[in-house]
Amino acid sequence: MKEVLLALISGIIVGFLFALLKLPIPAPPALAGVTGVVGVYLGFKLFQWIVPLFQFVPK
């Protein structure tokens, strides 16, 4: 939980600084970007869950 809060706080600070300096935000469009990141994370976790099922070696 600590990592999540630190990531959120650092993201808010970076977003504020980018707005202050009138720079384009280094992120994809809001909802599409968040959905893409969640999809990548879920695909990674799915891979970690499925691959061990096919690596079963009987004794």
N, C-alpha and C positions, 0 to 999 in steps of 0.2 A: 504494500500500500504506500510505503514511503517513496518508492521509485515512481509510482504513478503521480503522486502529489508533486514531486520534484520536476517531473517531466511537464506537468501542467503549468507549474509556476514558470519554468524556464521558457516554455512556449508562449505564455502570455507576455513575458518580458521581451522576447524576440519580436513578437507581433507588434507590440507597442513601439519598439525602436524602429521597426521597418515603417510603420505608419508615421512616426515622428520625422523620419528622414525622407518621407515621401518616395520610398522604394517599392517596387512591386513585391508582393508577398511571395515567399519561396514555397508555395504550396499549390496544388491543383485546385480547381473550383470546389467550393465548399462541400456539398453533399456527395458529388461524384468522387472527389478525392478521398473523403472519409470512407466511402463505400469500397473504393479500390484498396485502401490500406487494410480494411477489415477482411476483404476477400483474400488478399495475399497472406495475411496472418492465418486465416482459417484453412487455406490450402496447405500451408506449411504444417499446421497441426494435424490435418487429415493425413498428410504424407507420413508424419511421425507415428500415427496411429495404425495405418494400413500396412506399411512396409514390414514391421515386425511379425505380422500375421503370416507372411509368406516366407519368413526365414526360420521357420520351425524345423529343427533337426532332431529326429527321434534318437534316443540313446540305444 
